[in-house]
């Protein structure tokens, strides 16, 4: 319900989160537009606002939505099209003033290279666990910076905070509390900024709850 959405948005901002992203892509686009307008009015013009369509639209629908929301000053429209439609994303990015963000579903550096070379996004959203870890992430981040793209990694803020902090351009990091039960520590968010911890490594130790959830383990590589 839209009243609950507005209440949670306020709660997030008051907790130190720097922007709000809401889901769009309902069968009736007019409902998306009504909800989005209500959230923008509730938050005011100063709060950064994004939308995530999770690949729900075809090219024509995405363009129609993008034109309808230009006046709302969104930070980005995320995954408006099929994740592998680099050409469609490129056309959309060229046609709209609102930046296009995508990339979270891609599972390799090579797939991101195709996205970057096609100029298919203004903001790239790699997922380090999904592309193979820190080294591949840094490889594609270098390519993205060379292309002048912004960075907003997908999910797993516990690792992406560190990687985003190393990016030459000011990044965004998604704030999720879903993985909190796995760790003893918590990330600090203050005044719209996520604070890089000064603890060793990524700054987290596994909780007892996490250990209880382990059902199997395996060792590999040289002893």
C-alpha positions in Angstrom: 0.0 0.0 0.0 1.3 3.4 -0.9 0.9 4.8 2.6 3.2 2.0 3.9 5.7 2.8 1.1 5.8 6.4 2.2 6.2 5.5 5.9 9.0 3.1 5.1 10.7 5.7 2.9 10.6 8.2 5.7 12.0 5.6 8.2 14.9 4.9 5.8 15.8 8.5 5.3 15.7 9.1 9.1 18.0 6.1 9.6 20.7 7.8 7.5 20.0 6.2 4.1 20.8 8.7 1.3 18.1 7.9 -1.3 15.0 5.8 -2.0 14.4 3.2 -4.7 10.9 1.8 -5.4 9.7 -1.0 -7.6 7.8 -0.3 -10.8 6.6 -2.6 -13.6 3.0 -3.3 -12.7 0.6 -4.4 -15.5 -1.0 -0.9 -15.5 1.7 1.7 -16.0 -0.7 4.4 -14.7 -0.6 2.8 -11.3 3.2 3.0 -11.3 3.1 6.6 -12.2 0.6 7.4 -9.5 2.6 5.7 -6.8 5.8 7.3 -8.0 4.3 10.7 -8.0 3.0 10.2 -4.5 6.4 9.1 -3.2 8.1 12.1 -4.9 5.5 14.5 -3.3 6.0 12.8 0.1 9.8 13.0 0.0 10.2 16.3 -1.7 12.5 17.3 -4.5 15.7 17.1 -2.4 15.7 13.3 -1.7 17.3 11.2 -4.4 14.7 8.8 -5.9 15.2 5.8 -8.2 13.0 3.2 -9.7 13.7 -0.5 -10.5 11.6 -2.3 -13.2 13.3 -5.7 -13.0 13.2 -6.2 -16.7 9.4 -5.9 -16.9 9.0 -3.8 -20.1 9.5 -4.0 -23.8 11.3 -1.2 -25.6 8.2 0.9 -26.4 6.8 0.6 -22.8 10.1 1.6 -21.3 10.4 4.6 -23.5 6.8 5.7 -22.7 7.5 5.4 -19.0 10.8 7.2 -19.2 9.3 10.1 -21.0 6.4 10.3 -18.5 8.7 10.5 -15.5 11.3 13.0 -16.8 9.9 15.8 -14.7 10.4 13.8 -11.5 14.2 14.1 -11.6 14.9 10.5 -10.9 18.5 9.5 -10.3 18.0 6.5 -12.6 15.6 4.0 -14.1 16.9 0.5 -13.4 16.6 -2.6 -15.6 13.8 -1.3 -17.8 14.5 -4.0 -20.4 15.8 -7.6 -20.6 19.2 -7.6 -19.0 20.9 -8.8 -22.2 19.2 -6.3 -24.5 22.2 -4.0 -24.8 21.0 -2.4 -28.0 17.6 -1.6 -26.5 19.2 -0.1 -23.4 21.5 2.0 -25.5 18.6 3.4 -27.5 16.7 4.2 -24.3 19.8 5.8 -22.7 20.2 8.0 -25.8 16.5 9.0 -25.9 16.0 10.0 -22.2 17.5 12.6 -19.9 17.0 10.2 -16.9 20.0 8.0 -16.6 19.6 4.2 -17.3 21.1 1.7 -14.8 21.6 -2.0 -15.4 24.0 -4.9 -15.2 23.1 -6.7 -12.0 22.1 -9.9 -13.8 25.2 -10.2 -15.9 27.6 -13.0 -14.8 30.9 -12.1 -16.4 33.3 -9.3 -17.3 32.7 -10.1 -21.0 29.0 -9.6 -20.7 29.6 -6.2 -19.0 32.1 -5.3 -21.8 29.3 -5.7 -24.3 27.1 -3.4 -22.2 29.8 -0.8 -21.9 30.8 -0.9 -25.5 27.2 -0.5 -26.6 26.8 2.6 -24.3 23.8 0.7 -22.9 23.9 2.3 -19.5 24.8 5.6 -17.7 25.2 3.7 -14.4 26.6 0.2 -14.3 25.5 -2.2 -11.6 27.9 -5.2 -11.3 27.5 -7.8 -8.7 30.9 -9.0 -7.4 29.8 -12.5 -6.3 27.9 -13.0 -9.6 30.8 -11.9 -11.9 33.3 -14.1 -10.0 34.7 -12.0 -7.1 36.7 -9.0 -6.4 39.3 -9.3 -9.2 36.8 -9.5 -12.0 34.8 -6.7 -10.4 37.8 -4.4 -10.3 38.6 -5.3 -13.9 35.2 -4.2 -15.2 35.2 -1.2 -12.8 38.3 0.0 -14.6 36.6 -0.3 -18.0 33.5 1.4 -16.7 35.5 4.4 -15.4 37.4 4.6 -18.7 34.0 4.9 -20.4 32.9 7.6 -18.0 30.1 5.6 -16.3 28.8 5.9 -12.8 28.8 2.9 -10.4 26.1 1.4 -8.3 26.9 -2.2 -7.3 24.0 -4.7 -6.8 23.2 -6.1 -3.3 25.9 -7.5 -0.9 26.8 -4.1 0.6 29.2 -5.8 2.9 31.6 -6.3 0.1 30.5 -3.7 -2.4 31.0 -0.8 0.1 34.8 -1.4 -0.1 34.8 -1.8 -3.9 32.6 1.3 -4.5 34.9 3.3 -2.2 37.8 2.5 -4.5 35.9 3.8 -7.6 37.2 7.2 -8.9 33.7 8.6 -9.4 31.2 9.0 -6.6 29.2 5.8 -6.4 26.0 4.5 -4.9 25.8 1.4 -2.7 22.5 -0.5 -2.2 21.4 -0.8 1.5 20.1 -4.2 2.4 19.6 -5.6 5.9 18.8 -9.2 4.6 22.3 -10.5 5.4 22.6 -9.0 8.9 21.9 -12.3 10.6 25.1 -13.7 9.1 27.5 -11.3 10.8 28.3 -10.0 14.2 29.0 -6.5 13.0 26.8 -3.9 11.3 27.6 -1.2 8.7 27.1 2.4 9.8 25.0 4.7 7.7 25.0 8.4 8.5 23.7 11.5 6.7 23.3 9.6 3.4 26.7 8.0 3.6 27.7 4.4 4.3 30.9 4.4 6.4 33.8 2.2 5.4 34.7 0.1 8.5 38.3 0.2 9.7 38.2 -3.4 10.9 40.5 -6.0 9.2 39.5 -7.4 5.8 35.9 -6.8 4.8 35.3 -6.0 8.5 32.9 -8.9 9.3 33.0 -12.1 11.4 30.4 -14.9 11.0 27.7 -15.0 13.6 26.7 -18.1 15.6 23.4 -18.0 13.7 25.3 -18.3 10.4 27.2 -21.3 11.7 24.0 -23.0 12.7 22.6 -22.6 9.2 25.6 -24.3 7.6 24.5 -27.7 6.3 27.6 -28.8 4.4 31.2 -27.7 3.7 33.9 -28.7 1.3 37.6 -28.1 0.9 39.4 -27.7 -2.4 42.7 -26.7 -3.8 46.1 -27.7 -2.6 46.6 -28.7 1.0 
